[in-house]
Amino acid sequence: MNCKEAEKKIPSFLNDELDGRALTEFVEHIEDCPECMEELSIQFLVAEGMEQLEQGNNFNLQEALTSKLDDADYRIRVNRALRHILLVLEAAVAAAIIVALIIVST
């Protein structure tokens, strides 16, 4: 993912609309690109900061953004784990089908 693509995805990230591969690519890019991380921080401050200020809440931008990125990392890890489980289940089903075909053919 390049910077232009990442910047276009910032609103979707802030609205929790990214998942799967798009979320993974976005987070990986943001973690490696200081310019895009700065843009994310600015947009996050505008979106979340204004809402928190209007509600009269205290707001720690860095802590809130770090928490949002940590949540994204968690979702990525869960998604990867589920994909691995799915692959194991598919392999088990394939093995069961092969065993069943062997039993039926004998």
Order of alpha helices (4+ residues) and beta strands (2+ residues): alpha-alpha-alpha-alpha-alpha
